[in-house]
Amino acid sequence: MKIGIIGSGNIGGSLGTHWAKAEHEVLFSSRHPEELDSLVNGAGNNAKAVHVEEAFEANADVYLLAMPFKSIDNLAKKYSSQYSNKLIIDATNPYPERDGEVAQKVRDANYTASEYTAMKFSTAKTAKAFNSIKAEHLRDRAFRNSEKLTIPYAAQDIESRYITKKLIEDMGFDTLFIGNLTDTQIMDPDQAIYGKSLPHDELKQAVDSARMY
């Protein structure tokens, strides 16, 4: 698959590198793509760096959102014609201290952060993943045959669920399906499984325990 990485920091950089090594075509994007040379070199021949606009124009199969939450509105509006019917994997988190008023608004709302993203990218299909595991574990614990960590994820529809699950497993992680986007509050900052890097059974137990109350 062709995957556009929107935000090539710790999360986007690690995921793009893993996917490139798993033989996917990866487009790391930045407002300054010339600054991504070391990242591209580390990812190998299946990766290249492009401007954000070029990533959205590249007709990718999947777009990973790994930029600050405050950028969602502008990205969704500016590139609306490019992501229609594509899969958006939302790896963002709303942090008021970094993202300001929009993040606090979403934290206080009766909808989840991933539902907000889905509303903004309304012509795309949205999944949620990679926002709750620790960044260093996402970077260092991929491609293991044993003692695998588990990535929780949610999706709007069957196709998005299948593709997201496959992309997680392609990196050597286990998966735990959380449900629809309405069920993702448990993954958000300060919630039950945020910041948890766990094997499958332990993560499922944490989810089940949180949902009992």
C-alpha positions as CSV (number, residue, x, y, z in Angstrom):
1,M,0.0,0.0,0.0
2,K,1.0,3.6,-0.4
3,I,0.9,5.4,2.9
4,G,1.2,9.2,3.4
5,I,2.6,10.1,6.8
6,I,1.3,13.5,7.9
7,G,3.6,14.5,10.7
8,S,7.0,12.8,10.7
9,G,8.0,13.2,14.3
10,N,8.4,10.4,16.9
11,I,5.2,8.5,16.1
12,G,5.0,9.2,12.3
13,G,8.7,8.6,11.9
14,S,8.6,5.2,13.6
15,L,5.5,4.0,11.9
16,G,6.6,5.1,8.5
17,T,10.0,3.4,9.0
18,H,8.3,0.1,10.1
19,W,5.9,0.2,7.1
20,A,8.7,0.9,4.7
21,K,10.6,-2.1,6.0
22,A,7.4,-4.2,5.6
23,E,7.5,-3.3,1.9
24,H,4.8,-0.6,1.9
25,E,5.5,2.6,-0.1
26,V,5.9,5.4,2.4
27,L,5.7,9.2,1.9
28,F,7.1,11.1,4.9
29,S,5.7,14.6,4.7
30,S,6.8,17.9,6.2
31,R,6.6,21.6,5.4
32,H,10.4,21.2,5.1
33,P,11.0,17.8,3.5
34,E,14.7,18.5,3.0
35,E,15.0,18.1,6.8
36,L,13.9,14.4,6.6
37,D,16.9,13.0,4.8
38,S,18.2,11.0,7.8
39,L,14.7,9.6,8.4
40,V,14.3,8.5,4.8
41,N,17.8,7.0,4.7
42,G,17.0,4.9,7.8
43,A,13.7,3.7,6.4
44,G,15.2,2.4,3.2
45,N,14.3,2.3,-0.5
46,N,10.5,2.2,0.0
47,A,10.4,5.7,1.6
48,K,10.8,9.2,0.4
49,A,10.2,12.7,1.8
50,V,7.7,15.1,0.2
51,H,5.9,18.3,1.1
52,V,2.6,17.9,2.9
53,E,0.7,19.0,-0.2
54,E,2.5,16.4,-2.3
55,A,1.6,13.7,0.1
56,F,-2.1,14.5,-0.2
57,E,-1.8,14.8,-4.0
58,A,-0.1,11.4,-4.3
59,N,-3.3,9.4,-4.2
60,A,-2.2,7.3,-1.2
61,D,-4.3,4.4,0.0
62,V,-3.9,5.4,3.6
63,Y,-3.0,8.7,5.4
64,L,-1.6,8.6,8.9
65,L,-2.3,11.7,11.0
66,A,0.6,12.1,13.5
67,M,0.8,15.9,13.7
68,P,-0.4,18.1,16.6
69,F,-4.1,17.9,17.2
70,K,-4.5,21.7,16.5
71,S,-3.6,21.1,12.9
72,I,-6.6,18.9,12.1
73,D,-9.0,21.7,11.1
74,N,-6.7,23.4,8.7
75,L,-5.5,20.1,7.1
76,A,-9.0,18.8,6.6
77,K,-10.2,22.0,5.0
78,K,-7.1,22.6,2.8
79,Y,-6.8,19.1,1.3
80,S,-10.5,18.1,1.3
81,S,-10.4,17.1,-2.4
82,Q,-7.4,14.8,-2.0
83,Y,-8.5,12.4,0.8
84,S,-12.1,11.6,-0.3
85,N,-12.8,7.9,0.3
86,K,-9.3,7.2,1.6
87,L,-8.5,5.7,5.0
88,I,-7.4,8.2,7.6
89,I,-5.6,6.6,10.6
90,D,-5.8,9.1,13.5
91,A,-2.8,8.9,15.8
92,T,-3.3,12.3,17.3
93,N,-4.1,13.3,20.9
94,P,-5.6,16.6,22.1
95,Y,-3.3,18.3,24.6
96,P,-4.7,21.6,25.7
97,E,-1.3,22.8,26.9
98,R,0.1,22.4,23.4
99,D,-3.0,22.6,21.1
100,G,-4.9,25.3,22.9
101,E,-8.7,25.9,22.9
102,V,-9.7,23.3,20.3
103,A,-8.1,20.5,22.4
104,Q,-9.8,21.6,25.6
105,K,-13.1,21.9,23.7
106,V,-12.8,18.3,22.5
107,R,-11.7,17.0,25.9
108,D,-14.9,18.6,27.5
109,A,-17.2,17.4,24.7
110,N,-19.7,14.5,24.6
111,Y,-17.9,13.0,21.6
112,T,-14.4,11.5,21.4
113,A,-11.3,13.0,19.9
114,S,-11.4,10.4,17.0
115,E,-15.1,11.3,16.3
116,Y,-14.0,15.0,16.0
117,T,-11.3,13.9,13.4
118,A,-13.9,11.9,11.5
119,M,-16.3,14.9,11.5
120,K,-13.5,17.1,10.0
121,F,-12.3,14.5,7.5
122,S,-15.9,13.7,6.7
123,T,-15.4,12.3,3.2
124,A,-12.7,9.8,4.3
125,K,-13.0,6.7,6.4
126,T,-11.5,7.1,9.8
127,A,-9.7,4.7,12.2
128,K,-8.0,5.4,15.5
129,A,-4.7,3.7,16.5
130,F,-1.1,4.4,17.7
131,N,-2.1,7.2,20.1
132,S,-2.0,5.3,23.3
133,I,1.1,3.2,23.2
134,K,4.4,4.7,24.5
135,A,6.4,6.2,21.6
136,E,9.6,4.5,22.5
137,H,7.9,1.1,22.6
138,L,6.3,1.8,19.2
139,R,9.8,2.5,17.9
140,D,11.7,-0.3,19.6
141,R,9.3,-3.3,20.0
142,A,8.2,-3.9,16.4
143,F,8.9,-7.1,14.3
144,R,9.0,-9.4,17.3
145,N,8.0,-13.1,17.2
146,S,7.5,-13.3,20.9
147,E,6.6,-11.1,23.8
148,K,4.6,-8.9,21.4
149,L,3.0,-5.7,22.5
150,T,-0.6,-5.0,21.5
151,I,-1.9,-1.9,19.6
152,P,-5.6,-1.1,20.4
153,Y,-7.5,0.3,17.5
154,A,-11.0,1.4,16.4
155,A,-12.6,1.8,13.0
156,Q,-15.8,3.2,11.3
157,D,-16.4,0.3,9.0
158,I,-15.3,-3.3,8.1
159,E,-12.8,-2.2,5.4
160,S,-11.1,0.3,7.7
161,R,-11.0,-2.3,10.4
162,Y,-9.4,-4.9,8.2
163,I,-6.8,-2.5,6.7
164,T,-5.8,-1.0,10.1
165,K,-5.5,-4.5,11.6
166,K,-3.2,-5.6,8.7
167,L,-1.0,-2.5,9.0
168,I,-0.5,-3.1,12.7
169,E,0.3,-6.8,12.2
170,D,2.7,-6.0,9.3
171,M,4.9,-4.4,11.9
172,G,4.9,-7.4,14.2
173,F,2.4,-6.1,16.9
174,D,-0.7,-7.8,18.1
175,T,-4.0,-6.0,17.8
176,L,-7.0,-5.4,20.0
177,F,-10.2,-4.1,18.4
178,I,-11.8,-1.5,20.7
179,G,-15.0,-0.9,18.6
180,N,-16.3,2.1,16.8
181,L,-15.0,5.6,17.1
182,T,-17.6,6.2,19.9
183,D,-15.7,3.7,22.0
184,T,-12.3,5.3,21.8
185,Q,-12.4,7.6,24.9
186,I,-10.7,4.8,26.7
187,M,-7.6,5.4,24.5
188,D,-7.5,9.2,25.0
189,P,-5.1,11.1,27.3
190,D,-5.6,10.4,31.0
191,Q,-8.0,7.5,30.3
192,A,-7.8,3.8,31.2
193,I,-5.4,2.5,28.5
194,Y,-3.6,5.7,27.5
195,G,0.2,5.2,27.9
196,K,-0.2,1.5,28.4
197,S,2.2,-0.8,26.5
198,L,0.9,-4.3,27.2
199,P,0.6,-7.8,25.7
200,H,-2.8,-8.8,24.4
201,D,-4.4,-10.5,27.4
202,E,-3.3,-7.8,29.8
203,L,-4.5,-5.0,27.6
204,K,-7.9,-6.8,27.1
205,Q,-8.2,-7.2,30.9
206,A,-7.6,-3.5,31.3
207,V,-10.2,-2.6,28.7
208,D,-12.8,-5.0,30.2
209,S,-12.2,-3.7,33.8
210,A,-12.6,-0.1,32.7
211,R,-15.9,-0.9,30.9
212,M,-17.4,-2.6,33.9
213,Y,-17.7,0.8,35.6
